Amino acid sequence: MKRKSLFALSAVVVVAAAALVPVLWSGGDNLHNGTAVAATPADQAALVKKGEYLARAGDCIACHTVRGGKQFAGGLPMATPFGTMFTPNITPDDQYGIGKWTQDDFYRAMHTGRSKDGSLLYPGFPFTSYTKVTRADSDAIYAYLRSIPPVAVPSRPHELKFPFNQRNMLIGWRTLFFREGEYKPDPTKSVEWNRGAYLIEGLGHCGMCHTSINAMGAPVSSAAFAGGLIPLQNWYAPSLTSNKEAGLGDWETKDIADLLKTGVSNRGAVFGPMAEVVHNSLQYMTDADINAMATYLKTIPQKSEAPEPMQLETSEKFGGELLKQGQKIYADNCAKCHADNGLGMPPAFPPLANNQSIQMPSAVNPIRMVLNGGYPPSTEANPHPYGMPPFAQSLSNQEVAAVVTYIRMSWGNHGTAVSPQQVADLRSAPLD
């Protein structure tokens, strides 16, 4: 991907990072001045508790904590075609974290995408969404991060190739694609709807995964929530605007809320990156906020057609052979849980018949589930979820293609046949 313009060069480094969960990228090593604002113990405790809740809503822990490491100490590598970026330490350590950041410094990062020293932050940190967060909520998150134990671990510098390591080149990208501004309630909508919009568009930054990005690494505004591939995780975030994918137009609000809160509902279950979001973030949110989010999501305008992601196709004859082969594989390996008729036993075993995620144009997710298996998230309302066993070791690429073809084309499903080559490509993809 080569671009001669300054704007393109400034943006291309974030193509792979733009769909990731939140990362507060450190803008520089020189941090100065500033302590938490004085408050009564009771007031401060309430502010910290509020900030913890909001940090959960933003899923901050997902990127700023290495598996097995100290919380919020950073260090998570994000490999891109342009080098590797590492998430920073955001504990209140004076030397290596944000211990010397003020409330103003923190709000500037959230609202304007600039670090304490004024340097530009890479859009892997979703300031394009976080700019909608109110000053009061930003101050609460700041208070919470100041309350956690400091960790004296230096933030690892990014390992980006020239010219992608030149932060000042981001000014072109920002000029084209970033508009700062807090969320403004829509007076024609209910309080509940506006709360849901604030959470979805702001802290939740849901559009970063569910919206495709252009050649310059920016969300396509005309395709908001219309689905997109999550490059570094090799999963497809389905369209929320089309019932041919994960469109919510014909969902009951309760089913949307159940899926967000518990990871399972009568309409299906979440796996992959979305399961992590539910586990780390959504299960801790209040019923009122979950219902508000569901209310807002229910009203996202629906379109007649979903986007057409690139999909390897097979010939009609070979597709028919795969369908026949897949029927036997399904009977031997899948019918016990998902039933001969594909209706499953929800919510423990989700239905495959009339399941949008199975038959949408992109077959990435069902292929990954057959290969790698997985579990819905463990949540308070569903502490012991039933899982899907992996079949990567027992089924060949053609056999996986066959059974996925079968479930995409049976029981009235309108999916297409799957290529064994696509299975081979995803077999070698990272698991998360």
HELIX and SHEET records of a PDB file:
HELIX    1   1 LEU A    6  VAL A   12  1                                   7    
HELIX    2   2 PRO A   41  ALA A   57  1                                  17    
HELIX    3   3 CYS A   60  HIS A   64  1                                   5    
HELIX    4   4 GLN A  103  THR A  112  1                                  10    
HELIX    5   5 PHE A  127  TYR A  130  1                                   4    
HELIX    6   6 ARG A  135  SER A  147  1                                  13    
HELIX    7   7 ARG A  167  MET A  169  5                                   3    
HELIX    8   8 LEU A  170  PHE A  177  1                                   8    
HELIX    9   9 VAL A  191  TYR A  198  1                                   8    
HELIX   10  10 LEU A  199  LEU A  203  3                                   5    
HELIX   11  11 GLY A  207  HIS A  210  1                                   4    
HELIX   12  12 SER A  221  ALA A  223  5                                   3    
HELIX   13  13 THR A  253  THR A  262  1                                  10    
HELIX   14  14 GLY A  272  ASN A  280  1                                   9    
HELIX   15  15 LEU A  282  TYR A  284  5                                   3    
HELIX   16  16 ASP A  287  LYS A  298  1                                  12    
HELIX   17  17 GLU A  316  ASN A  333  1                                  18    
HELIX   18  18 ALA A  335  HIS A  338  1                                   4    
HELIX   19  19 GLN A  356  GLN A  359  1                                   4    
HELIX   20  20 VAL A  364  ASN A  372  1                                   9    
HELIX   21  21 ASN A  397  MET A  409  1                                  13    
HELIX   22  22 PRO A  420  ARG A  427  1                                   8    
SHEET    1   A 3 PRO A  77  THR A  80  0                                        
SHEET    2   A 3 GLY A  83  PHE A  86 -1                                        
SHEET    3   A 3 GLU A 159  LEU A 160 -1                                        
SHEET    1   B 2 GLY A 228  ILE A 230  0                                        
SHEET    2   B 2 TRP A 235  ALA A 237 -1                                        
SHEET    1   C 2 VAL A 264  SER A 265  0                                        
SHEET    2   C 2 GLY A 268  ALA A 269 -1                                        
END                                                                             
